[in-house]
Amino acid sequence: MALRSAPDAGGARGALAGHVPAMLAIAAATLSVELGVFLLARAIAAPLLQTALVTLGAAVLWTALAAPAFAAARAGPDWLGSFLRAGTVADSGGVVLIVLWLTCPAVTLASAVKAYCILAGVAMFGAAAVCAARSRAGRSAAAVAAAGVMLVCLASPFWVGGAARSTDRPFARRALAAAVWINPFYALTDTLDVRGGFVWHRHGELLYSRVEGGYFGPAPPACWYASVLIDLAAAAVLVALALFRRGGAVRAAGSGTHVEEERDSED
């Protein structure tokens, strides 16, 4: 058993090492974008709360777009590589969250941990969507679809009004709540220290009076964990679907091999 496990461990290390250059490049790109936004906000002397908000917005937008794109970068079906590359996007965002924790009073250590969970959920959803596809073209299409779904969620204040207007008021309230819970940026804002003065969910004139959703009443409070649970549940469904399809393909291949062996024995 010991002789057998040594090559396996070496193979695992080799597989991980093969992803290191790509992961370093992804980390560099992510830090350049997100820290660039942070430094730009500080350069124009933006207040610390606004600096935190714009940096969090850039982080979740970059994660939504980059994680599935990087996950689909390799030619072959590589689940480990897809999740490692997508996870690197979230991990690099964690570095930016540490910077925010050290510089912005509204971002506490607990805020940074919660925000990292949100970014990780977005990244895992993108990787799972890519892994659910079979071909390289399918993986590219899945990456585009995953990014599109996240963009729709991020833009929820601007489309929920139309959906709410077309139905009765009780359903409109539920639609508005769903639009808040599926939006990872709202989840990020819920992680901020309440003393930071974030008032979008208390005073509609800052945002909701500018979109149709604001006419159906005040927005419900955002729950940071709702976005995480939704993203991870969607990722789990996609992975389960991919495993089911892979198991079916393996069984079909095994059946075909068994039939060929029977034919050879008859001959």
C-alpha positions as CSV (number, residue, x, y, z in Angstrom):
1,M,0.0,0.0,0.0
2,A,2.9,2.4,0.8
3,L,4.6,1.6,-2.5
4,R,1.3,2.3,-4.3
5,S,0.5,5.6,-2.5
6,A,3.8,7.2,-3.2
7,P,3.4,7.5,-7.0
8,D,-0.2,8.6,-6.4
9,A,0.9,11.4,-4.1
10,G,3.6,12.4,-6.6
11,G,1.0,12.4,-9.4
12,A,-1.3,14.6,-7.4
13,R,1.5,17.0,-6.6
14,G,2.4,17.0,-10.3
15,A,-1.2,17.7,-11.3
16,L,-1.4,20.6,-8.9
17,A,1.9,22.0,-10.0
18,G,0.8,22.1,-13.5
19,H,-1.9,24.6,-12.6
20,V,0.3,26.9,-10.6
21,P,1.4,29.2,-13.5
22,A,-2.2,29.7,-14.6
23,M,-3.2,30.4,-11.0
24,L,-0.5,32.9,-10.5
25,A,-1.5,34.7,-13.7
26,I,-5.1,34.8,-12.6
27,A,-4.2,36.1,-9.2
28,A,-2.1,38.9,-10.8
29,A,-5.0,39.9,-13.1
30,T,-7.5,39.8,-10.3
31,L,-5.4,41.9,-8.0
32,S,-4.6,44.4,-10.7
33,V,-8.3,45.0,-11.4
34,E,-9.6,45.0,-7.8
35,L,-6.7,46.8,-6.2
36,G,-6.6,49.2,-9.1
37,V,-10.2,50.2,-8.4
38,F,-9.4,50.6,-4.7
39,L,-6.3,52.7,-5.4
40,L,-8.2,54.8,-7.9
41,A,-10.9,55.5,-5.3
42,R,-8.3,56.5,-2.8
43,A,-6.5,58.7,-5.3
44,I,-9.6,60.8,-5.9
45,A,-10.1,61.1,-2.1
46,A,-13.3,59.2,-2.1
47,P,-14.7,58.6,1.4
48,L,-13.8,55.3,3.0
49,L,-17.3,53.9,2.8
50,Q,-17.7,54.7,-0.9
51,T,-14.2,53.3,-1.4
52,A,-15.3,50.0,0.2
53,L,-18.6,49.9,-1.8
54,V,-17.0,50.5,-5.2
55,T,-14.2,48.0,-4.4
56,L,-16.7,45.4,-3.4
57,G,-18.7,46.1,-6.5
58,A,-15.6,45.7,-8.7
59,A,-14.7,42.5,-6.9
60,V,-18.0,40.8,-7.3
61,L,-18.4,41.9,-11.0
62,W,-14.9,40.7,-11.8
63,T,-15.5,37.4,-10.1
64,A,-18.8,36.9,-11.9
65,L,-17.1,37.5,-15.3
66,A,-13.6,36.1,-14.8
67,A,-14.3,32.9,-12.7
68,P,-16.3,31.0,-15.4
69,A,-14.0,32.4,-18.2
70,F,-10.8,31.1,-16.5
71,A,-12.5,27.9,-15.5
72,A,-13.2,27.2,-19.2
73,A,-9.7,28.1,-20.4
74,R,-8.3,24.6,-20.7
75,A,-9.0,22.5,-23.8
76,G,-9.9,19.3,-22.0
77,P,-12.4,18.5,-19.3
78,D,-10.4,19.2,-16.1
79,W,-12.6,19.6,-13.1
80,L,-9.7,20.1,-10.7
81,G,-8.2,22.8,-12.9
82,S,-11.6,24.5,-13.4
83,F,-12.3,24.8,-9.7
84,L,-8.7,25.8,-8.9
85,R,-8.7,28.6,-11.4
86,A,-12.1,29.9,-10.4
87,G,-11.2,29.6,-6.7
88,T,-8.0,31.6,-7.4
89,V,-10.3,34.5,-8.4
90,A,-12.1,34.4,-5.1
91,D,-8.9,33.9,-3.1
92,S,-7.3,36.9,-4.8
93,G,-10.4,38.8,-3.9
94,G,-9.8,37.8,-0.3
95,V,-6.5,39.6,-0.4
96,V,-8.4,42.8,-1.4
97,L,-10.8,42.2,1.4
98,I,-7.9,42.1,3.9
99,V,-6.8,45.5,2.5
100,L,-10.3,46.9,3.0
101,W,-10.4,45.5,6.5
102,L,-7.1,47.3,7.3
103,T,-8.2,50.6,5.8
104,C,-12.0,51.0,6.0
105,P,-13.8,51.1,9.3
106,A,-17.0,49.8,7.8
107,V,-15.2,46.5,6.9
108,T,-14.6,44.4,10.0
109,L,-12.9,41.0,10.1
110,A,-16.3,39.4,10.2
111,S,-17.3,41.5,7.2
112,A,-14.3,40.3,5.2
113,V,-14.9,36.6,6.0
114,K,-18.6,36.9,5.0
115,A,-17.6,38.8,1.8
116,Y,-15.1,36.1,0.9
117,C,-17.8,33.4,1.3
118,I,-20.0,35.4,-1.2
119,L,-17.2,35.7,-3.7
120,A,-16.4,32.0,-3.3
121,G,-20.0,31.1,-4.0
122,V,-20.1,33.2,-7.2
123,A,-16.8,31.6,-8.3
124,M,-17.9,28.0,-7.5
125,F,-21.2,28.6,-9.5
126,G,-19.2,29.6,-12.5
127,A,-16.8,26.6,-12.2
128,A,-19.7,24.2,-11.8
129,A,-21.5,25.5,-14.8
130,V,-18.4,24.9,-16.9
131,C,-17.9,21.4,-15.5
132,A,-21.5,20.5,-16.4
133,A,-20.7,20.9,-20.1
134,R,-19.2,18.1,-22.3
135,S,-17.3,19.7,-25.2
136,R,-14.9,22.6,-25.3
137,A,-17.5,24.7,-27.2
138,G,-20.1,23.7,-24.5
139,R,-17.7,24.8,-21.8
140,S,-17.2,28.2,-23.4
141,A,-21.0,28.5,-23.9
142,A,-21.5,27.5,-20.2
143,A,-19.0,30.1,-19.1
144,V,-20.8,32.8,-21.0
145,A,-24.2,31.6,-19.7
146,A,-22.9,31.6,-16.1
147,A,-21.5,35.1,-16.4
148,G,-24.8,36.2,-18.0
149,V,-26.8,34.7,-15.1
150,M,-24.7,36.6,-12.6
151,L,-25.0,39.8,-14.5
152,V,-28.8,39.5,-14.5
153,C,-28.7,38.9,-10.7
154,L,-26.5,42.0,-10.2
155,A,-28.8,44.1,-12.3
156,S,-31.9,43.0,-10.4
157,P,-33.0,46.5,-9.3
158,F,-33.4,47.5,-12.9
159,W,-35.6,44.6,-14.1
160,V,-37.6,43.6,-11.0
161,G,-39.9,46.6,-11.4
162,G,-41.3,45.3,-14.7
163,A,-41.9,41.8,-13.2
164,A,-43.5,43.3,-10.1
165,R,-45.7,45.7,-12.0
166,S,-47.3,42.8,-14.1
167,T,-48.7,41.1,-11.0
168,D,-50.5,41.8,-7.8
169,R,-48.9,43.7,-4.9
170,P,-48.2,40.7,-2.6
171,F,-46.3,38.9,-5.3
172,A,-44.6,42.2,-6.2
173,R,-43.2,42.3,-2.6
174,R,-42.0,38.7,-2.9
175,A,-40.4,39.5,-6.3
176,L,-38.6,42.5,-4.8
177,A,-37.3,40.3,-1.9
178,A,-36.1,37.7,-4.4
179,A,-34.3,40.3,-6.4
180,V,-32.4,41.4,-3.3
181,W,-31.6,37.8,-2.1
182,I,-30.2,36.7,-5.5
183,N,-28.0,39.8,-5.9
184,P,-24.5,39.1,-4.6
185,F,-23.7,42.8,-4.4
186,Y,-26.6,43.4,-2.0
187,A,-25.2,40.4,0.0
188,L,-21.8,42.2,0.1
189,T,-23.4,45.4,1.4
190,D,-25.0,43.4,4.2
191,T,-21.6,42.4,5.5
192,L,-20.6,46.0,6.2
193,D,-20.7,47.3,9.8
194,V,-24.0,48.9,10.4
195,R,-22.2,51.9,11.8
196,G,-20.8,52.5,8.3
197,G,-23.8,54.4,7.4
198,F,-25.0,52.3,4.5
199,V,-28.6,53.4,3.9
200,W,-29.8,52.0,0.6
201,H,-32.2,49.7,2.4
202,R,-33.4,52.4,4.8
203,H,-33.8,55.4,2.5
204,G,-35.0,54.7,-0.9
205,E,-34.1,58.0,-2.5
206,L,-30.5,56.9,-2.9
207,L,-31.3,54.1,-5.3
208,Y,-34.8,52.7,-5.3
209,S,-36.5,55.9,-6.2
210,R,-34.5,55.8,-9.4
211,V,-35.8,52.3,-10.4
212,E,-39.3,50.9,-10.6
213,G,-38.7,48.5,-7.7
214,G,-38.7,51.5,-5.4
215,Y,-42.4,52.2,-6.1
216,F,-43.5,49.0,-4.4
217,G,-42.2,49.9,-1.0
218,P,-38.9,49.7,0.8
219,A,-36.6,46.9,-0.1
220,P,-36.4,44.0,2.4
221,P,-33.1,43.7,4.3
222,A,-30.4,41.9,2.4
223,C,-29.1,38.7,3.9
224,W,-25.5,38.0,3.1
225,Y,-25.9,34.2,3.5
226,A,-28.9,34.0,1.1
227,S,-26.7,34.7,-2.0
228,V,-24.1,32.1,-0.7
229,L,-26.7,29.4,-0.2
230,I,-28.3,30.1,-3.6
231,D,-25.0,30.0,-5.5
232,L,-23.8,26.9,-3.7
233,A,-27.1,25.1,-4.2
234,A,-27.0,25.9,-7.9
235,A,-23.4,24.7,-8.1
236,A,-24.3,21.5,-6.4
237,V,-27.1,20.8,-8.8
238,L,-24.8,21.4,-11.8
239,V,-22.1,19.1,-10.4
240,A,-24.7,16.4,-9.6
241,L,-26.0,16.7,-13.2
242,A,-22.4,16.4,-14.6
243,L,-21.7,13.4,-12.4
244,F,-24.9,11.7,-13.5
245,R,-24.2,12.3,-17.1
246,R,-20.6,11.1,-16.7
247,G,-21.8,7.9,-14.9
248,G,-24.2,7.2,-17.7
249,A,-21.4,7.6,-20.3
250,V,-19.2,5.3,-18.3
251,R,-22.0,2.7,-18.0
252,A,-22.7,3.0,-21.7
253,A,-19.0,2.5,-22.6
254,G,-18.8,-0.5,-20.3
255,S,-21.9,-2.1,-21.9
256,G,-20.4,-1.5,-25.3
257,T,-17.1,-3.2,-24.2
258,H,-19.0,-6.1,-22.8
259,V,-20.9,-6.6,-26.0
260,E,-17.7,-6.5,-28.0
261,E,-16.1,-9.1,-25.7
262,E,-19.2,-11.4,-26.1
263,R,-18.9,-11.1,-29.9
264,D,-15.3,-11.9,-29.8
265,S,-15.9,-15.0,-27.7
266,E,-18.6,-16.2,-30.0
267,D,-16.3,-15.8,-33.0
